[in-house]
């Protein structure tokens, strides 16, 4: 199904949850990033009748209000990862943690962030005080030497969790495992915007803060609410140190903590019964080690640059909304079909599988 189901290793986490090492095809659309819209990227075209698996009731309600249907709330894959990695037991052991990890607001290939990274990290250093600071850059900024040097020159540790993936290629299945590993090592997680990272940290029992220049996103889509909407709805989330009980409450609502499925229910919802009839024990977690040559990274950058385009200047952002595709839609039917090699459940590929159209970057506020 849609290649975004594999972003950040989400499909692999859900497969591991039911006892599979490799994910079968998910028969539907799985939300891959937190947003204040319908859960999906602006402009996503959905095949009729296939379910939309979202993290929270809020996303489902907004989708219904926009005229979309076939929503099912399944909770964020991050929460399944926390269960797989026994986060409650880890917290109960009270391991030592030190310093702050900061997640600057990030862009993607088609929309870059506008703002001063140097000014932001200096603001963070002044606010956090004399503690070790790690800056975790999304791969879009990490692959930009100029942006990376601004953080390195500030004397902070700079990391990235890995690649998101695109068209079933370059998916880093350890992405969220690395994120959890880093969050477990730090006392605080901060960002300049409310984001997936902030919600993930709060749900994992880490102190969070949201402050500093929120920066801007090129050609931002008004339907997503921008920086103003979350500040209006959750003003208490935008301060140096958010009360942990409150932050956890908001995170659990937005990530769907009360909506998590049992392994048997995941198998049924995702259409995996032919691959696995009864859930089994989870296979081992992927390795956190990265072993990439500069040539591999260069190839990935070239692949991404050729696979994306920026939103057209003539497209009014308030009209760019997700839609349910219809076979009666003459304009859609007239568009050429894009072909891509999609993995089958047995690991082979189908050269005739259709790559569903989407604007892949503007939905994730993380």
Secondary structure, 3 states (H helix, E strand, C coil): CCHHHHHHHHHHHHHHHHCCCCCCCCCEEECCCCCCCCCCCCCCEECCCCEEEECCHHHHHHHHHCCCCCEEECCCHHHHHHHHCCHHHHHHCCCCCCCEEEECCCCECCECEECCHHHHHHHHHHHHCCCCEEEECCHHHHCCHHHHHHHHHCCCEEECCCCCCECCECCCCCHHHHHHHHHHHCCEEEECCCCHHHHHHHHCCCEEEECCCCCEECCCCHHHCHHHHHHHHCHHHCCCCCCHHHHHHHHHHHHCHHHCCCHHHHHHHHCCCCCCCCCCCCCCCCCCCCCCCHHHHHHHHHHHHHHCCCCCCCCCHHHCCCEECCCCCHHHHHCCCCECCEECCCCCEECCCECCCCCCCCCCCC
